[in-house]
């Protein structure tokens, strides 16, 4: 899904992609986005209520696609 989204975004001329809500405790998802070239550019404190550990942060992840 990530690779397809990046390919389509580039084909459509998007300059960047951003995912607004990646739960910080979901290390598999964080690692996947990083592997696809995304960086954490922001943190939403206590934005997600985890059913076992309570409120945790969410990340905003970003990747520039085209040079300006």
DSSP file (Angstrom, degrees, kcal/mol; ACC not computed):
  #  RESIDUE AA STRUCTURE BP1 BP2  ACC     N-H-->O    O-->H-N    N-H-->O    O-->H-N    TCO  KAPPA ALPHA  PHI   PSI    X-CA   Y-CA   Z-CA
    1    1 A X     >        0   0    0      0, 0.0     4,-2.6     0, 0.0     5,-0.2   0.000 360.0 360.0 360.0 -45.3    0.0    0.0    0.0
    2    2 A X  H  >  +     0   0    0      2,-0.2     4,-2.5     1,-0.2     5,-0.2   0.950 360.0  46.2 -63.4 -49.4    2.7    2.5    0.9
    3    3 A X  H  > S+     0   0    0      1,-0.2     4,-2.3     2,-0.2    -1,-0.2   0.898 113.9  49.3 -61.4 -40.8    4.8    1.8   -2.2
    4    4 A X  H  > S+     0   0    0      2,-0.2     4,-2.6     1,-0.2     5,-0.2   0.925 110.7  50.2 -64.0 -44.3    1.7    2.0   -4.4
    5    5 A X  H  X S+     0   0    0     -4,-2.6     4,-2.6     1,-0.2    -2,-0.2   0.911 111.3  48.4 -60.3 -43.8    0.7    5.3   -2.8
    6    6 A X  H  X S+     0   0    0     -4,-2.5     4,-2.4     2,-0.2    -1,-0.2   0.915 111.8  49.7 -63.4 -43.1    4.1    6.8   -3.3
    7    7 A X  H  X S+     0   0    0     -4,-2.3     4,-2.3    -5,-0.2    -2,-0.2   0.929 113.8  44.8 -61.9 -46.6    4.2    5.7   -6.9
    8    8 A X  H  X S+     0   0    0     -4,-2.6     4,-1.9     2,-0.2    -2,-0.2   0.899 111.5  52.9 -65.9 -40.7    0.8    7.2   -7.6
    9    9 A X  H  <>S+     0   0    0     -4,-2.6     5,-2.7    -5,-0.2     4,-0.3   0.919 111.1  46.7 -61.4 -43.7    1.6   10.4   -5.8
   10   10 A X  H ><5S+     0   0    0     -4,-2.4     3,-1.4     1,-0.2    -1,-0.2   0.923 110.8  52.2 -63.2 -44.1    4.7   10.9   -7.8
   11   11 A X  H 3<5S+     0   0    0     -4,-2.3    -1,-0.2     1,-0.3    -2,-0.2   0.827 109.8  49.8 -62.3 -31.4    2.9   10.2  -11.0
   12   12 A X  T 3<5S-     0   0    0     -4,-1.9    -1,-0.3    -5,-0.1    -2,-0.2   0.448 120.3-109.2 -88.4  -0.5    0.3   12.8  -10.1
   13   13 A X  T < 5 +     0   0    0     -3,-1.4    -3,-0.2    -4,-0.3    -2,-0.1   0.635  56.8 164.6  86.2  14.4    2.9   15.4   -9.4
   14   14 A X      < -     0   0    0     -5,-2.7    -1,-0.2    -6,-0.2     3,-0.1  -0.392  29.9-153.0 -63.4 142.9    2.6   15.6   -5.6
   15   15 A X  S    S-     0   0    0      1,-0.2    50,-3.0    50,-0.1    51,-1.5   0.668  71.5  -2.0 -90.0 -20.0    5.5   17.3   -4.0
   16   16 A X  E     -A   64   0A   0     48,-0.3     2,-0.4    49,-0.2    48,-0.2  -0.983  57.9-138.3-161.4 164.4    5.2   15.4   -0.6
   17   17 A X  E     -A   63   0A   0     46,-2.4    46,-2.4    -2,-0.3     2,-0.4  -0.985  17.4-171.9-131.1 146.1    3.1   12.9    1.3
   18   18 A X  E     -A   62   0A   0     -2,-0.4     2,-0.5    44,-0.2    44,-0.2  -1.000  14.4-158.4-139.4 136.0    2.1   13.1    5.0
   19   19 A X  E     -A   61   0A   0     42,-3.1    42,-3.0    -2,-0.4     3,-0.2  -0.976  10.5-163.2-111.6 123.0    0.5   10.6    7.3
   20   20 A X  E    S+     0   0A   0     -2,-0.5     2,-0.2     1,-0.2    -1,-0.1   0.533  70.8  37.3 -87.7  -7.9   -1.1   12.4   10.2
   21   21 A X  E     +     0   0A   0     40,-0.1     2,-0.6     2,-0.1    -1,-0.2  -0.648  53.9 153.5-154.1  88.4   -1.7    9.6   12.7
   22   22 A X  E     -A   59   0A   0     37,-2.0    37,-3.2    -3,-0.2     2,-0.1  -0.973  46.9-122.7-115.2 116.8    0.8    6.8   13.3
   23   23 A X  E >   -A   58   0A   0     -2,-0.6     3,-1.7    35,-0.2    35,-0.3  -0.377  13.9-138.6 -65.6 128.3    0.5    5.5   16.8
   24   24 A X  T 3  S+     0   0    0     33,-2.5    -1,-0.1     1,-0.3    34,-0.1   0.774  99.6  54.9 -62.1 -29.4    3.8    5.7   18.6
   25   25 A X  T 3  S+     0   0    0     32,-0.4     2,-1.7     1,-0.2    -1,-0.3   0.576  84.1  88.9 -82.6  -8.0    3.6    2.3   20.2
   26   26 A X    <>  +     0   0    0     -3,-1.7     4,-2.4     1,-0.2     3,-0.4  -0.597  54.4 171.7 -87.7  77.1    3.0    0.5   16.9
   27   27 A X  H  > S+     0   0    0     -2,-1.7     4,-2.7     1,-0.2     5,-0.2   0.814  71.4  58.5 -61.6 -32.7    6.7    0.0   16.3
   28   28 A X  H  > S+     0   0    0      2,-0.2     4,-2.0    -3,-0.2    -1,-0.2   0.925 109.9  43.6 -62.9 -43.5    6.0   -2.2   13.2
   29   29 A X  H  > S+     0   0    0     -3,-0.4     4,-2.6     2,-0.2     5,-0.2   0.920 113.6  50.6 -68.0 -43.8    4.1    0.6   11.5
   30   30 A X  H  X S+     0   0    0     -4,-2.4     4,-2.3    -7,-0.2    -2,-0.2   0.934 112.3  47.6 -59.1 -46.2    6.7    3.3   12.5
   31   31 A X  H  X S+     0   0    0     -4,-2.7     4,-2.6     1,-0.2    -1,-0.2   0.885 110.6  52.2 -62.7 -39.5    9.5    1.1   11.1
   32   32 A X  H  X S+     0   0    0     -4,-2.0     4,-1.6     2,-0.2    -2,-0.2   0.937 110.1  47.1 -63.3 -47.4    7.6    0.4    7.9
   33   33 A X  H  <>S+     0   0    0     -4,-2.6     5,-2.6     1,-0.2    -1,-0.2   0.912 113.5  48.9 -62.0 -41.2    7.0    4.1    7.2
   34   34 A X  H ><5S+     0   0    0     -4,-2.3     3,-1.9    -5,-0.2    -1,-0.2   0.912 107.9  54.0 -63.9 -41.2   10.6    4.9    8.0
   35   35 A X  H 3<5S+     0   0    0     -4,-2.6    -1,-0.2     1,-0.3    -2,-0.2   0.823 105.8  54.6 -61.5 -30.7   11.7    2.1    5.7
   36   36 A X  T 3<5S-     0   0    0     -4,-1.6    -1,-0.3    -5,-0.2    -2,-0.2   0.385 130.6 -94.9 -85.1   3.7    9.6    3.7    2.9
   37   37 A X  T < 5S+     0   0    0     -3,-1.9    -3,-0.2     1,-0.3     2,-0.2   0.531  78.5 137.7 100.9   6.7   11.4    7.0    3.4
   38   38 A X      < -     0   0    0     -5,-2.6     2,-0.3    -6,-0.2    -1,-0.3  -0.568  34.7-156.6 -86.7 151.5    9.2    8.8    5.9
   39   39 A X  E     -B   62   0A   0     23,-2.4    23,-2.5    -2,-0.2     2,-0.6  -0.920  25.4-109.0-122.9 150.9   10.4   10.8    8.8
   40   40 A X  E     +B   61   0A   0     -2,-0.3    21,-0.2    21,-0.2     3,-0.1  -0.702  41.4 166.0 -76.9 121.7    8.7   11.8   12.0
   41   41 A X  E     +     0   0A   0     19,-3.0     2,-0.3    -2,-0.6    20,-0.2   0.463  60.3  15.2-116.3  -6.7    8.1   15.5   11.8
   42   42 A X  E     -B   60   0A   0     18,-1.2    18,-2.2     2,-0.0     2,-0.4  -0.992  57.9-142.7-162.0 163.1    5.6   16.0   14.7
   43   43 A X  E     -B   59   0A   0     -2,-0.3     2,-0.7    16,-0.2    16,-0.2  -0.999   6.2-153.5-135.2 133.0    4.1   14.4   17.7
   44   44 A X  E >   -B   58   0A   0     14,-3.5    14,-1.6    -2,-0.4     3,-1.2  -0.900  29.4-132.5-104.9 103.0    0.5   14.5   19.0
   45   45 A X  E 3  S-     0   0A   0     -2,-0.7    12,-0.1     1,-0.3    11,-0.1  -0.311  77.9 -12.7 -63.1 131.3    0.8   14.1   22.8
   46   46 A X  E 3  S+     0   0A   0      1,-0.1    11,-0.3     9,-0.1    -1,-0.3   0.822  88.3 143.1  52.6  38.9   -1.7   11.5   24.2
   47   47 A X  E <   +     0   0A   0     -3,-1.2     2,-0.4     9,-0.5    10,-0.2   0.613  55.7  52.3 -86.7 -13.2   -3.7   11.4   21.0
   48   48 A X  E    S-B   56   0A   0      8,-2.2     8,-2.8    -4,-0.2     2,-1.0  -0.984  71.1-141.4-130.3 132.0   -4.6    7.7   21.0
   49   49 A X  E     -B   55   0A   0     -2,-0.4     2,-0.3     6,-0.2     6,-0.3  -0.790  19.8-155.9 -94.9 100.8   -6.1    5.7   23.8
   50   50 A X  E  >  -B   54   0A   0      4,-2.5     4,-1.7    -2,-1.0    -2,-0.0  -0.568  16.0-133.3 -73.7 134.2   -4.4    2.3   23.8
   51   51 A X  T  4 S+     0   0    0     -2,-0.3    -1,-0.1     1,-0.2     4,-0.1   0.721  99.9  31.6 -67.5 -19.7   -6.7   -0.3   25.4
   52   52 A X  T  4 S+     0   0    0      2,-0.2    -1,-0.2     1,-0.0    -2,-0.0   0.781 130.5  26.3-106.0 -34.2   -3.9   -1.7   27.6
   53   53 A X  T  4 S-     0   0    0      1,-0.4     2,-0.2     0, 0.0    -2,-0.2   0.383  97.6-128.3-116.4   4.5   -1.6    1.1   28.4
   54   54 A X  E  <  + B   0  50A   0     -4,-1.7    -4,-2.5     2,-0.0    -1,-0.4  -0.490  65.3   7.3  85.9-154.8   -3.8    4.2   28.2
   55   55 A X  E     + B   0  49A   0     -6,-0.3     2,-0.3    -2,-0.2    -6,-0.2  -0.432  66.8 173.7 -72.6 133.0   -3.1    7.4   26.3
   56   56 A X  E     - B   0  48A   0     -8,-2.8    -8,-2.2    -2,-0.2    -9,-0.5  -0.884  32.0 -95.4-132.4 164.0    0.0    7.3   24.0
   57   57 A X  E     -     0   0A   0     -2,-0.3   -33,-2.5   -11,-0.3   -32,-0.4  -0.312  27.3-147.3 -76.0 160.2    1.4    9.7   21.4
   58   58 A X  E     -AB  23  44A   0    -14,-1.6   -14,-3.5   -35,-0.3     2,-0.3  -0.946  14.3-134.9-123.3 151.0    0.8    9.7   17.7
   59   59 A X  E     -AB  22  43A   0    -37,-3.2   -37,-2.0    -2,-0.3     2,-0.5  -0.763   3.2-141.5-106.0 150.3    3.3   10.7   15.1
   60   60 A X  E     - B   0  42A   0    -18,-2.2   -19,-3.0    -2,-0.3   -18,-1.2  -0.964  26.8-162.1-103.1 124.5    3.0   12.8   12.0
   61   61 A X  E     -AB  19  40A   0    -42,-3.0   -42,-3.1    -2,-0.5     2,-0.3  -0.907   9.5-177.1-118.3 140.2    5.2   11.3    9.3
   62   62 A X  E     -AB  18  39A   0    -23,-2.5   -23,-2.4    -2,-0.4     2,-0.3  -0.952  14.2-174.9-139.6 147.1    6.3   13.1    6.1
   63   63 A X  E     -A   17   0A   0    -46,-2.4   -46,-2.4    -2,-0.3     2,-0.4  -0.955  22.0-136.7-144.8 127.5    8.3   12.5    3.0
   64   64 A X  E     -A   16   0A   0     -2,-0.3   -48,-0.3   -48,-0.2     3,-0.1  -0.667  20.1-176.5 -77.7 134.8    9.3   15.0    0.3
   65   65 A X        +     0   0    0    -50,-3.0     2,-0.4    -2,-0.4   -49,-0.2   0.786  61.2  31.8-104.0 -36.1    8.7   13.5   -3.2
   66   66 A X  S    S-     0   0    0    -51,-1.5    -1,-0.2   -53,-0.1     2,-0.2  -0.936  80.2-112.4-126.6 146.8   10.0   16.1   -5.6
   67   67 A X              0   0    0     -2,-0.4    -2,-0.0     1,-0.1     0, 0.0  -0.547 360.0 360.0 -71.9 141.6   12.7   18.7   -5.4
   68   68 A X              0   0    0     -2,-0.2    -1,-0.1   -53,-0.0   -53,-0.0   0.447 360.0 360.0 -83.4 360.0   11.4   22.2   -5.4
